[in-house]
Amino acid sequence: METVWSIEILVTYFIQGIGAWLLPIMQFFSFTATEKFFMLAMPILYWCVDSAIGMRVGIVIIMSSSMVDIFKMACRFPRPYWLFPKVQAFAQETSFGLPSGHSQKAIALWGTMAVSFKKTWLWILSIFLIIMVALSRLYLGVHFLSDVLTGLLVSILFLVIYMKLETPVVRWAKKQSLWTIAIVSLIVTLIPILVVAVIRNANAGWQIPTGWLVSNIDPFNMEGILTLNGTLFGMLIGYAWLCRAGGFTTTGTPLQMILRYLLGVAGILAIRYGLKFIFPETADLFSYTLRFIRYGMIGIWLTALAPFLFIKLKLSQKALN
């Protein structure tokens, strides 16, 4: 791969050579494919636009992100600024480089929205944003071209497979009890965590290769996979419960939507940061379990508890009314 990287790095040099004026623009596009952006943007889609599509987008983002995390740890490929001293590192990353998670998330978010809403203008906007996110990762010096292309390919393939399987899976889920949904959801979300744990243990003696220009990386960290799948577990249970309780309407006045968003996001932040001060964050099974629970609570709040509160406060109503 060294020969391939020595060729690909020329692309990085070219893009970075365009000028420093691009930095804030590229940082913005890169931000649109981060956890913080999704935490702020996803509630708008789920609470105020279309809860079913919001759920679809969330599932695609989380499950494809889990795949990328597994591939990163399995491949153990470096990032450009880890190898080439001339690369300007405009961002710092502690995970391995292949595939690009930001490129994958851009497809998962904007590609899924474009497929779901089927609007020409959204397709155009989505393609533009996906391209800009991919370019931003090259400009920031954190990915090779092959990392970006692989991230895009993984996410596209996952989206195609998901769209084919969604209808039969939903049809099956509607016939199951809530307990069955909970057990299956737990199994589905624990599998990627266990895979990452196995890879982590298999690489317990791994050391940074000689020649890499970094020392403060943590490429086998478990926090990301726990965050993703804890959130997904809560989302699946919450959504299944809410559907059985009658669902909720996303329509309403602008004031109702604004209040929904502010109240709902306040709840997410309270759970995320409030419990962070209570739960320990060490690298052991107990702390990992608590992290899974904390983000599971966020998922339940997002898909069920917040909408239930909206109905009680007359900010929304049951969909069956």
SERO-4910 file (N, C-alpha, C, O; in steps of 0.05 Angstrom, whole numbers):
BEGIN
 pado doro    nc1    nc2    nc3   cac1   cac2   cac3    cc1    cc2    cc3    oc1    oc2    oc3
  Met    A     16    -24      0      0      0      0     17     25      0      7     47     -8
  Glu    A     42     23      8     59     47     10     61     61    -17     62     85    -19
  Thr    A     63     44    -39     65     56    -66     40     70    -73     41     92    -85
  Val    A     17     59    -67     -9     71    -72    -12     97    -57    -20    117    -68
  Trp    A     -4     97    -31     -6    122    -15     12    143    -25      6    167    -24
  Ser    A     36    136    -35     55    156    -45     44    169    -71     52    192    -77
  Ile    A     26    155    -85     13    167   -108    -11    184   -100    -15    206   -109
  Glu    A    -27    173    -82    -51    186    -72    -45    212    -58    -61    231    -58
  Ile    A    -22    213    -45    -15    237    -29    -12    262    -47    -15    284    -38
  Leu    A     -7    257    -73     -6    279    -92    -32    293    -94    -33    318    -99
  Val    A    -54    278    -91    -81    290    -92    -84    308    -68    -95    330    -70
  Thr    A    -75    299    -44    -77    315    -20    -61    341    -23    -70    362    -16
  Tyr    A    -36    338    -33    -20    362    -36    -33    382    -55    -32    406    -50
  Phe    A    -45    372    -77    -58    390    -96    -82    405    -83    -84    429    -86
  Ile    A    -99    390    -69   -122    403    -57   -114    423    -35   -125    444    -33
  Gln    A    -95    415    -18    -86    433      3    -72    457     -9    -71    479      3
  Gly    A    -60    454    -33    -46    476    -46    -64    497    -57    -55    518    -65
  Ile    A    -90    492    -58   -109    512    -68   -109    537    -51   -112    559    -61
  Gly    A   -104    534    -25   -102    557     -8   -115    554     20   -133    538     23
  Ala    A   -104    569     39   -115    568     66   -143    580     69   -156    575     88
  Trp    A   -151    596     49   -178    608     50   -200    586     50   -223    592     58
  Leu    A   -193    562     41   -213    541     41   -217    528     68   -237    513     72
  Leu    A   -199    532     87   -201    518    112   -228    520    126   -239    500    133
  Pro    A   -238    544    132   -264    546    146   -287    533    130   -305    522    142
  Ile    A   -286    534    104   -307    522     87   -305    491     90   -326    478     93
  Met    A   -281    480     88   -278    452     90   -284    442    119   -295    420    122
  Gln    A   -278    457    138   -284    450    166   -315    449    170   -325    432    184
  Phe    A   -329    467    157   -358    467    159   -370    442    147   -387    429    159
  Phe    A   -361    436    122   -372    412    109   -365    386    124   -381    368    126
  Ser    A   -341    386    136   -333    362    152   -351    360    177   -358    338    185
  Phe    A   -358    383    188   -375    383    212   -402    371    207   -415    360    225
  Thr    A   -412    374    182   -439    364    176   -440    333    175   -461    322    170
  Ala    A   -418    320    180   -417    291    181   -406    282    207   -391    262    209
  Thr    A   -413    296    229   -403    289    256   -426    282    274   -449    289    268
  Glu    A   -420    270    297   -440    263    317   -455    287    327   -479    287    331
  Lys    A   -440    309    332   -452    333    343   -473    345    323   -494    354    331
  Phe    A   -466    344    297   -485    354    278   -510    337    277   -533    347    276
  Phe    A   -507    311    277   -530    293    277   -547    296    302   -572    295    300
  Met    A   -535    301    324   -549    305    349   -568    330    347   -589    331    360
  Leu    A   -559    349    332   -575    374    329   -595    372    305   -617    383    307
  Ala    A   -587    358    284   -603    357    260   -623    335    259   -646    339    250
  Met    A   -616    311    269   -635    289    268   -661    294    282   -682    286    271
  Pro    A   -662    307    305   -687    313    318   -706    329    301   -731    326    303
  Ile    A   -696    347    285   -713    363    267   -728    344    248   -752    347    244
  Leu    A   -713    325    236   -725    307    217   -746    289    231   -768    285    221
  Tyr    A   -739    278    254   -756    258    268   -780    272    281   -802    261    280
  Trp    A   -776    294    294   -797    307    309   -815    326    293   -838    331    300
  Cys    A   -803    337    271   -817    359    257   -823    354    228   -837    370    215
  Val    A   -812    333    216   -815    328    187   -829    302    182   -852    301    173
  Asp    A   -816    280    188   -827    253    183   -813    233    201   -789    227    197
  Ser    A   -827    223    221   -814    205    241   -804    179    228   -783    169    236
  Ala    A   -819    168    209   -811    143    196   -785    146    180   -768    130    182
  Ile    A   -784    168    165   -759    173    150   -736    180    169   -713    173    165
  Gly    A   -742    195    191   -722    201    211   -711    176    223   -687    174    228
  Met    A   -728    156    228   -719    131    239   -702    116    219   -681    105    226
  Arg    A   -710    117    194   -694    103    173   -667    116    171   -647    101    170
  Val    A   -665    142    170   -639    155    168   -622    148    192   -598    143    189
  Gly    A   -633    148    216   -618    142    240   -607    114    239   -584    109    246
  Ile    A   -623     94    231   -614     67    229   -591     64    209   -571     51    215
  Val    A   -595     76    185   -574     73    165   -548     86    174   -526     75    170
  Ile    A   -549    110    187   -525    123    196   -511    105    217   -487    101    215
  Ile    A   -526     96    237   -514     81    259   -503     54    250   -480     47    257
  Met    A   -518     39    234   -509     12    227   -486     13    207   -467     -3    209
  Ser    A   -487     32    188   -464     34    169   -440     45    183   -417     38    176
  Ser    A   -444     62    204   -421     72    219   -408     50    235   -383     49    238
  Ser    A   -424     32    245   -413      8    259   -396     -9    241   -374    -18    248
  Met    A   -405    -12    216   -390    -27    196   -363    -14    191   -342    -27    189
  Val    A   -363     12    189   -339     27    183   -319     25    207   -295     21    202
  Asp    A   -330     27    231   -312     24    254   -299     -3    255   -275     -6    261
  Ile    A   -313    -24    248   -302    -51    247   -281    -53    225   -259    -64    230
  Phe    A   -287    -42    201   -267    -43    180   -242    -28    187   -220    -37    181
  Lys    A   -245     -5    200   -221     11    208   -203     -6    226   -178     -7    221
  Met    A   -214    -19    246   -197    -34    264   -186    -59    251   -164    -68    258
  Ala    A   -201    -71    232   -191    -95    219   -169    -88    199   -150   -103    196
  Cys    A   -171    -65    185   -151    -58    164   -126    -45    176   -104    -50    167
  Arg    A   -129    -28    196   -107    -15    210    -90      2    192    -65      2    193
  Phe    A   -103     17    174    -89     34    155    -85     62    167   -103     72    181
  Pro    A    -62     75    161    -57    102    172    -71    124    157    -83    120    136
  Arg    A    -69    147    168    -79    172    156    -55    187    143    -32    182    150
  Pro    A    -61    204    124    -39    218    109    -19    232    127      5    229    123
  Tyr    A    -29    247    147    -10    263    163      5    245    183     24    254    196
  Trp    A     -3    219    185     13    201    201     38    191    187     57    182    200
  Leu    A     38    194    160     60    184    144     77    205    131    102    203    129
  Phe    A     64    227    122     78    247    106     80    273    121     59    286    126
  Pro    A    104    281    128    107    306    144     99    331    130     94    352    143
  Lys    A     98    331    103     90    355     88     60    360     88     50    381     81
  Val    A     45    340     96     15    343     97      8    360    121     17    356    143
  Gln    A     -9    381    116    -18    398    137    -42    384    151    -63    379    138
  Ala    A    -39    379    176    -61    365    191    -79    387    203    -75    397    225
  Phe    A   -101    393    188   -120    413    197   -140    401    217   -157    416    227
  Ala    A   -139    375    221   -156    362    241   -139    339    253   -121    329    240
  Gln    A   -146    331    277   -133    309    291   -152    286    295   -174    290    306
  Glu    A   -144    262    287   -161    239    290   -145    217    304   -121    215    300
  Thr    A   -158    201    321   -144    180    336   -150    152    326   -139    133    335
  Ser    A   -169    150    306   -176    123    295   -160    119    269   -148    137    259
  Phe    A   -161     94    259   -148     88    234   -163    102    211   -185    112    215
  Gly    A   -151    102    187   -161    118    165   -181    105    146   -199    119    137
  Leu    A   -179     80    141   -195     66    121   -217     50    134   -212     33    151
  Pro    A   -243     55    126   -254     75    107   -259    102    121   -256    104    145
  Ser    A   -266    122    105   -272    148    116   -300    148    128   -320    144    114
  Gly    A   -302    152    154   -328    152    168   -345    176    160   -369    174    159
  His    A   -332    199    156   -347    223    148   -360    219    121   -383    227    117
  Ser    A   -345    208    102   -357    203     75   -380    183     77   -400    187     63
  Gln    A   -376    163     93   -398    143     98   -423    156    109   -445    151    101
  Lys    A   -419    173    129   -441    187    142   -456    206    124   -480    210    125
  Ala    A   -440    219    106   -453    237     87   -472    222     69   -494    232     63
  Ile    A   -464    199     59   -482    182     43   -506    173     60   -529    174     51
  Ala    A   -500    164     84   -521    154    101   -542    175    107   -566    168    108
  Leu    A   -534    200    111   -553    221    117   -567    231     92   -591    228     88
  Trp    A   -551    243     75   -562    257     52   -572    238     30   -592    243     17
  Gly    A   -558    215     27   -567    196      7   -593    183     15   -611    180     -1
  Thr    A   -596    177     41   -621    165     51   -644    185     49   -666    177     41
  Met    A   -639    210     55   -659    230     52   -668    234     23   -692    236     17
  Ala    A   -649    234      5   -655    237    -23   -672    214    -34   -691    217    -48
  Val    A   -664    189    -26   -679    165    -34   -707    166    -22   -726    157    -35
  Ser    A   -710    176      3   -735    175     17   -755    196      7   -779    190      3
  Phe    A   -746    221      3   -764    242     -5   -768    245    -35   -788    255    -44
  Lys    A   -749    234    -50   -752    233    -80   -757    261    -92   -774    264   -109
  Lys    A   -742    280    -83   -744    308    -94   -719    314   -110   -697    310   -100
  Thr    A   -723    325   -134   -700    331   -151   -681    350   -137   -657    346   -138
  Trp    A   -692    371   -125   -674    391   -112   -659    379    -89   -636    387    -84
  Leu    A   -671    359    -75   -657    346    -53   -635    328    -63   -614    325    -51
  Trp    A   -640    315    -86   -619    298    -98   -594    316   -105   -571    308   -100
  Ile    A   -600    339   -117   -578    357   -125   -563    366   -101   -538    366   -100
  Leu    A   -578    375    -80   -565    384    -55   -549    362    -42   -527    366    -32
  Ser    A   -560    338    -41   -547    315    -28   -521    308    -42   -501    304    -29
  Ile    A   -522    307    -68   -497    300    -83   -476    321    -78   -452    315    -75
  Phe    A   -484    346    -78   -465    368    -73   -452    365    -45   -428    367    -42
  Leu    A   -469    361    -25   -459    359      2   -441    334      6   -421    335     20
  Ile    A   -449    312     -6   -432    288     -5   -405    292    -17   -384    285     -5
  Ile    A   -404    305    -40   -378    311    -53   -362    329    -36   -337    325    -33
  Met    A   -374    350    -24   -359    369     -8   -349    357     17   -326    363     26
  Val    A   -364    339     30   -354    326     54   -330    309     46   -310    309     61
  Ala    A   -332    294     24   -309    277     15   -284    294     10   -262    287     18
  Leu    A   -288    316     -4   -265    334    -10   -254    346     16   -230    351     18
  Ser    A   -271    352     35   -262    365     60   -243    346     75   -224    355     88
  Arg    A   -248    320     74   -231    301     88   -203    299     75   -183    295     88
  Leu    A   -202    303     48   -177    304     34   -162    330     41   -138    330     47
  Tyr    A   -176    352     40   -164    378     46   -153    379     74   -131    390     78
  Leu    A   -168    369     93   -159    370    121   -136    352    127   -124    353    149
  Gly    A   -129    335    108   -105    318    111   -109    293    127    -90    281    136
  Val    A   -134    285    132   -140    262    149   -147    237    134   -151    216    146
  His    A   -149    239    107   -156    215     92   -142    215     65   -138    236     52
  Phe    A   -135    191     56   -126    187     29   -151    185     11   -173    181     21
  Leu    A   -147    187    -15   -169    185    -34   -182    158    -32   -207    156    -33
  Ser    A   -167    137    -28   -178    110    -26   -196    107     -1   -215     92     -1
  Asp    A   -188    121     21   -205    120     45   -233    132     39   -253    120     47
  Val    A   -233    154     26   -258    168     19   -275    151      1   -299    147      6
  Leu    A   -263    141    -20   -278    125    -40   -289     99    -27   -312     91    -32
  Thr    A   -274     87     -9   -283     63      5   -306     70     23   -326     55     25
  Gly    A   -304     92     37   -326    100     55   -352    105     40   -373     98     49
  Leu    A   -350    118     17   -373    123      0   -385     96    -10   -409     92     -9
  Leu    A   -368     78    -18   -377     52    -29   -391     36     -7   -412     24    -12
  Val    A   -379     34     16   -391     19     38   -419     29     45   -437     13     49
  Ser    A   -421     56     46   -447     67     54   -468     64     32   -491     59     38
  Ile    A   -460     66      7   -479     62    -15   -489     34    -16   -513     29    -19
  Leu    A   -471     14    -13   -479    -14    -13   -497    -20     11   -517    -34      8
  Phe    A   -491     -8     34   -508    -13     57   -536     -1     53   -556    -14     60
  Leu    A   -537     23     41   -563     36     37   -580     20     17   -604     17     21
  Val    A   -567      9     -4   -582     -7    -23   -593    -32    -10   -616    -39    -14
  Ile    A   -577    -46      6   -586    -70     20   -608    -63     40   -627    -78     42
  Tyr    A   -604    -42     55   -624    -34     75   -651    -29     62   -672    -38     72
  Met    A   -651    -14     40   -677     -7     27   -691    -32     17   -716    -32     16
  Lys    A   -676    -53      9   -689    -77      0   -700    -94     23   -720   -108     20
  Leu    A   -688    -91     47   -696   -107     70   -715    -93     88   -729   -107    104
  Glu    A   -718    -67     86   -734    -52    105   -763    -62    106   -773    -67    128
  Thr    A   -776    -64     83   -804    -71     83   -810    -98     95   -827   -100    113
  Pro    A   -796   -120     88   -801   -146    101   -795   -146    130   -808   -159    146
  Val    A   -774   -131    139   -767   -131    167   -788   -116    183   -796   -125    204
  Val    A   -798    -93    172   -819    -78    186   -844    -95    188   -858    -95    208
  Arg    A   -850   -109    166   -874   -126    166   -872   -148    188   -892   -154    201
  Trp    A   -848   -159    191   -844   -179    211   -846   -167    239   -858   -179    257
  Ala    A   -834   -143    243   -834   -131    269   -862   -124    279   -867   -125    303
  Lys    A   -879   -116    261   -907   -109    269   -922   -132    281   -941   -128    296
  Lys    A   -913   -157    275   -927   -181    285   -915   -191    311   -926   -209    323
  Gln    A   -893   -178    320   -879   -188    344   -887   -172    369   -896   -149    367
  Ser    A   -883   -184    392   -888   -170    417   -865   -151    422   -843   -153    410
  Leu    A   -869   -132    440   -849   -112    447   -824   -126    459   -802   -117    455
  Trp    A   -829   -147    475   -807   -162    487   -790   -175    465   -765   -176    468
  Thr    A   -802   -186    445   -787   -198    423   -770   -177    409   -747   -182    402
  Ile    A   -782   -154    403   -768   -132    391   -744   -124    407   -722   -119    397
  Ala    A   -748   -123    434   -726   -115    452   -703   -135    451   -680   -127    450
  Ile    A   -710   -161    452   -689   -182    452   -674   -182    425   -649   -183    425
  Val    A   -689   -180    403   -675   -180    377   -658   -155    374   -636   -156    363
  Ser    A   -668   -132    383   -653   -107    381   -628   -109    397   -607    -99    389
  Leu    A   -630   -121    421   -606   -124    438   -585   -141    424   -561   -134    424
  Ile    A   -594   -163    412   -575   -181    398   -562   -166    375   -537   -167    371
  Val    A   -578   -152    359   -568   -138    335   -548   -117    343   -528   -113    329
  Thr    A   -552   -103    365   -534    -81    373   -510    -91    388   -489    -78    389
  Leu    A   -512   -115    400   -489   -126    414   -469   -139    396   -445   -140    402
  Ile    A   -478   -149    373   -460   -163    354   -436   -145    345   -413   -154    348
  Pro    A   -441   -120    335   -417   -104    328   -399    -97    351   -375    -95    348
  Ile    A   -411    -94    375   -395    -88    399   -377   -112    405   -353   -108    411
  Leu    A   -387   -136    403   -372   -160    408   -350   -164    387   -328   -172    394
  Val    A   -357   -158    362   -336   -160    341   -313   -141    346   -290   -149    344
  Val    A   -319   -116    353   -298    -97    359   -282   -106    384   -258   -103    384
  Ala    A   -296   -117    404   -282   -127    428   -262   -149    420   -240   -150    431
  Val    A   -270   -167    403   -252   -189    394   -228   -177    379   -206   -186    384
  Ile    A   -233   -159    361   -211   -146    346   -192   -132    365   -168   -133    362
  Arg    A   -204   -118    384   -188   -103    404   -170   -122    420   -146   -117    423
  Asn    A   -181   -144    429   -166   -163    445   -144   -177    427   -122   -182    437
  Ala    A   -151   -182    402   -131   -194    384   -108   -176    378    -86   -185    371
  Asn    A   -112   -150    382    -91   -131    377    -81   -118    402    -71    -95    402
  Ala    A    -83   -132    425    -75   -122    451    -45   -113    451    -38    -94    465
  Gly    A    -29   -127    436     -1   -120    435      8   -102    413     31    -98    408
  Trp    A    -12    -91    398     -6    -74    375      9    -49    384      2    -37    404
  Gln    A     29    -41    369     44    -17    374     45      0    348     44    -11    326
  Ile    A     47     26    352     49     44    329     74     37    313     96     37    323
  Pro    A     70     31    287     93     24    270    115     45    269    109     69    270
  Thr    A    139     37    266    161     55    263    158     71    237    152     60    216
  Gly    A    161     97    239    157    114    216    131    130    216    129    150    202
  Trp    A    112    121    233     87    137    236     93    161    253    108    160    272
  Leu    A     82    184    245     89    209    257     70    217    280     66    241    285
  Val    A     58    198    293     39    203    314     45    186    338     58    165    336
  Ser    A     36    195    361     40    180    386     15    179    403     13    163    421
  Asn    A     -3    198    398    -26    201    416    -52    191    403    -73    204    405
  Ile    A    -51    168    390    -75    157    378    -86    133    395    -71    121    410
  Asp    A   -111    128    392   -125    106    407   -143     92    387   -168     93    390
  Pro    A   -132     78    368   -148     67    346   -167     44    353   -184     36    337
  Phe    A   -163     32    376   -180      9    384   -199     17    407   -208      0    422
  Asn    A   -204     42    409   -223     52    430   -251     41    426   -260     40    403
  Met    A   -264     33    447   -290     21    446   -313     41    448   -336     34    443
  Glu    A   -308     66    455   -329     85    461   -347     90    437   -372     92    440
  Gly    A   -336     92    413   -352     98    390   -373     77    384   -396     83    379
  Ile    A   -365     51    384   -383     30    378   -404     26    399   -427     19    393
  Leu    A   -397     32    424   -417     31    446   -437     54    443   -461     50    448
  Thr    A   -428     78    436   -446    101    432   -466     95    410   -490     99    413
  Leu    A   -456     86    387   -473     80    365   -494     60    371   -518     64    367
  Asn    A   -486     37    382   -505     15    385   -522     18    410   -544      7    411
  Gly    A   -513     32    430   -530     39    452   -553     57    443   -576     53    450
  Thr    A   -546     77    427   -567     95    416   -586     79    398   -610     83    400
  Leu    A   -576     62    381   -593     46    364   -612     28    380   -636     26    373
  Phe    A   -602     15    400   -619     -2    417   -642     14    429   -665      5    428
  Gly    A   -636     37    440   -657     54    451   -677     64    430   -701     65    435
  Met    A   -667     71    406   -684     80    385   -704     59    376   -727     64    372
  Leu    A   -694     34    373   -711     12    363   -733      6    383   -756      2    376
  Ile    A   -725      4    409   -746     -2    429   -766     21    431   -790     16    432
  Gly    A   -755     46    432   -773     69    434   -792     71    411   -816     77    415
  Tyr    A   -782     67    387   -799     70    363   -820     48    362   -843     53    355
  Ala    A   -813     23    370   -832      1    370   -854      7    391   -878      2    385
  Trp    A   -847     17    414   -867     23    434   -885     46    425   -909     44    429
  Leu    A   -873     67    414   -889     90    405   -909     82    383   -932     91    384
  Cys    A   -901     66    365   -919     57    343   -942     42    355   -965     45    345
  Arg    A   -937     25    375   -959     11    387   -977     29    404  -1000     22    409
  Ala    A   -966     51    413   -982     70    429   -997     90    412  -1012    107    422
  Gly    A   -994     88    385  -1009    106    368   -992    126    352  -1003    140    335
  Gly    A   -966    128    358   -949    146    344   -955    175    351   -969    181    370
  Phe    A   -944    194    335   -949    222    339   -947    237    312   -935    227    293
  Thr    A   -959    260    311   -958    276    287   -935    295    287   -929    307    308
  Thr    A   -922    298    264   -899    317    262   -908    344    252   -893    363    252
  Thr    A   -933    346    244   -943    372    235   -949    390    259   -950    380    282
  Gly    A   -953    415    254   -959    434    275   -951    462    267   -941    467    245
  Thr    A   -956    481    284   -949    509    279   -919    512    282   -906    495    294
  Pro    A   -907    533    270   -879    538    273   -870    539    302   -849    529    310
  Leu    A   -887    552    319   -881    554    347   -880    527    361   -863    521    377
  Gln    A   -899    509    354   -900    482    365   -874    467    358   -862    453    374
  Met    A   -866    470    332   -842    455    323   -817    466    338   -800    450    345
  Ile    A   -815    492    341   -792    503    354   -791    494    383   -770    487    394
  Leu    A   -814    494    397   -815    486    425   -809    456    427   -795    447    446
  Arg    A   -818    440    408   -812    411    408   -781    408    406   -769    393    422
  Tyr    A   -769    422    388   -741    419    383   -725    428    408   -707    413    417
  Leu    A   -731    451    419   -716    461    442   -719    442    466   -700    436    480
  Leu    A   -744    434    471   -749    416    494   -736    389    490   -723    378    508
  Gly    A   -738    379    466   -727    352    460   -697    352    461   -685    334    473
  Val    A   -684    372    449   -654    373    450   -644    377    478   -624    367    486
  Ala    A   -659    393    494   -651    397    522   -651    371    536   -633    366    553
  Gly    A   -670    353    530   -671    327    542   -647    310    534   -635    296    551
  Ile    A   -640    311    508   -617    296    499   -591    305    513   -575    289    522
  Leu    A   -588    331    514   -564    342    527   -563    335    557   -541    330    568
  Ala    A   -586    336    570   -587    330    598   -579    301    603   -564    296    622
  Ile    A   -588    283    587   -581    255    590   -552    250    583   -537    237    598
  Arg    A   -543    262    561   -516    257    552   -495    268    572   -476    254    579
  Tyr    A   -499    293    579   -478    306    596   -484    303    626   -466    302    642
  Gly    A   -510    301    633   -516    297    661   -506    271    672   -493    270    693
  Leu    A   -513    249    657   -504    223    666   -474    219    663   -462    201    676
  Lys    A   -462    235    645   -433    232    641   -418    239    667   -397    228    673
  Phe    A   -429    257    683   -416    265    708   -421    244    730   -406    244    750
  Ile    A   -441    227    726   -448    207    746   -435    180    740   -423    167    757
  Phe    A   -436    172    714   -426    146    706   -395    148    702   -385    167    691
  Pro    A   -380    128    712   -351    127    708   -345    122    678   -360    110    664
  Glu    A   -322    133    669   -314    129    641   -286    117    641   -266    129    632
  Thr    A   -284     92    649   -259     77    648   -262     54    629   -284     47    620
  Ala    A   -239     43    621   -239     21    601   -244     -6    614   -226    -22    615
  Asp    A   -268    -10    624   -275    -36    636   -304    -42    629   -319    -25    620
  Leu    A   -312    -67    634   -339    -76    627   -361    -60    640   -381    -54    627
  Phe    A   -357    -53    666   -378    -38    680   -383    -11    667   -406     -4    662
  Ser    A   -361      4    661   -364     30    649   -375     28    621   -391     45    612
  Tyr    A   -367      7    606   -377      4    579   -407     -2    580   -422      8    563
  Thr    A   -416    -17    599   -444    -23    602   -460      2    608   -481      7    597
  Leu    A   -450     19    626   -463     44    633   -464     63    609   -483     77    605
  Arg    A   -443     63    592   -443     80    568   -465     70    549   -480     86    538
  Phe    A   -467     44    546   -488     33    529   -516     41    539   -533     48    523
  Ile    A   -520     39    565   -545     47    578   -551     77    574   -573     84    567
  Arg    A   -530     93    578   -534    122    575   -543    130    547   -562    145    544
  Tyr    A   -530    119    527   -538    126    500   -564    111    492   -578    120    474
  Gly    A   -570     88    505   -595     76    500   -618     93    510   -639     95    498
  Met    A   -614    107    533   -633    126    543   -638    149    524   -660    159    521
  Ile    A   -616    158    511   -619    179    492   -636    170    468   -653    185    458
  Gly    A   -631    145    459   -647    134    437   -676    132    444   -693    139    428
  Ile    A   -682    123    469   -710    121    477   -723    149    480   -746    152    472
  Trp    A   -708    168    490   -718    195    492   -725    206    464   -746    218    460
  Leu    A   -707    202    446   -710    213    419   -735    202    405   -751    217    394
  Thr    A   -738    176    406   -759    163    390   -786    160    405   -807    157    392
  Ala    A   -786    160    432   -810    154    446   -817    174    468   -839    186    468
  Leu    A   -799    179    487   -806    195    510   -811    224    503   -830    237    513
  Ala    A   -794    235    486   -798    263    477   -824    267    462   -839    285    469
  Pro    A   -831    250    442   -857    252    429   -880    249    448   -900    263    446
  Phe    A   -878    230    468   -899    227    488   -903    252    504   -925    260    510
  Leu    A   -881    265    511   -882    291    525   -895    313    508   -910    329    518
  Phe    A   -888    313    482   -899    332    464   -930    330    463   -944    350    463
  Ile    A   -939    305    463   -969    301    463   -981    311    488  -1002    324    488
  Lys    A   -969    305    511   -979    314    537   -980    345    539   -998    356    552
  Leu    A   -960    358    527   -959    387    528   -973    401    506   -971    425    502
  Lys    A   -988    385    490  -1004    396    467   -987    408    445   -995    425    430
  Leu    A   -962    398    444   -944    407    422   -946    389    398   -936    395    376
  Ser    A   -960    366    402   -966    347    381   -990    331    389  -1002    337    410
  Gln    A   -998    311    373  -1020    294    380  -1015    266    369   -999    262    352
  Lys    A  -1031    247    380  -1028    220    370  -1035    219    340  -1054    232    331
  Ala    A  -1020    203    325  -1025    201    297  -1052    188    290  -1063    193    269
  Leu    A  -1062    172    309  -1087    158    304  -1112    175    310  -1134    167    304
  Asn    A  -1107    198    322  -1130    216    329  -1142    229    304  -1162    244    307
***
